[in-house]
Amino acid sequence: MSVTVDKRPSGRPAAARPAKGPAKGARAGRPHAAWALPGVLFFAFFALVPMALALYLSFTEWDGLSDPKPVGLANWEKLLDDPRLTQSLWLTVLLTVCSWAFQTVVALLLGVWAAGPQRNRAVLSAVFFVPLVLSSAAIALLFYALLDPNFGVLRTGVLGSSNGAFLAIVFVGGWQFIPLHTLIYQGGARQIPAVLYQAATVDGAGRYRQFFSITLPQLRHTMTTSSVMMIAGSLTYFETVLLLTRGGPGTDTAILPYLMYEAGFESYDFGYASAIASFLVIAATGLSLLLVRLTGFGSMRSTREGM
């Protein structure tokens, strides 16, 4: 039997060995950057590359067949001098504001309601999400078949009036995308700690006071996320306008994306259409960043901090 002799002087404790930490450069709890590579490549190929190509074409003259010819800032000057730009820009802003107000109010109320534990709420939530699986073109054709003044099921004059056609676009867009934002608000509402409502009940706060004092403040980051998606979607709204009103009556619903369609696929001026597309991308990005900055969403402070 072998015996290990301790050669250290008596009375001196053994020095503690330092524990081995993580490898150099490793970060605990964070995945490697390589996991993001597929998503980055997908976004670069289907978003960044087309946007860069559209920006390049905005400085050229191109009919879609021949080679693009550089024209400098001619397309951008044409955009600023276009008499239809003011009306289209106003309609686009108005559509964005109305769509945001309509979808936010309805989606917020439905999302908070659907976050309840009752089984019937889960069943009704599944029914509410049906429009989300349909394409924008199919939904626009469906409502056109209902509202067409000559051959529609209802045969109303909604699409023949300026206000009616505009409100129809707002309603159809909301009917399609409210389920998506309802799902977002439902997930956010379910993350609110129940202890907050229990404490409010003990203090005598009613249901409405709890909604405005607890639910809304806790959903502020969720509301910012939903609003950014709504703004970006409203600024690029196109299929419903094309199939439901075709920019009419007259030009009363000719928003900027429809103006881009007319320039590219009716006048075959793809250089000018690319300038409109680039302008929309810049506007949507700027508004989204401004919204994030004003709401403080960029700080990413948790609503559950301190609990």
Secondary structure, 3 states (H helix, E strand, C coil): CCCCCCCCCCCCCCCCCCCCCCCCCCCCCCCCHHHHHHHHHHHHHHHHHHHHHHHHHCCEECCCCCCCEECCCHHHHHHHHCHHHHHHHHHHHHHHHHHHHHHHHHHHHHHHHHCCCCHHHHHHHHHHCHHHHCCHHHHHHHHHHHHCCCCCCCCCCHHHCHHHHHHHHHHHHHHHHHHHHHHHHHHHHHCCCHHHHHHHHHCCCCHHHHHHHHHHHHCHHHHHHHHHHHHHHHHCCCHHHHHHHCCCCCCCCCCHHHHHHHHHHHCCCHHHHHHHHHHHHHHHHHHHHHHHHHHCHHHCCCCCCCC
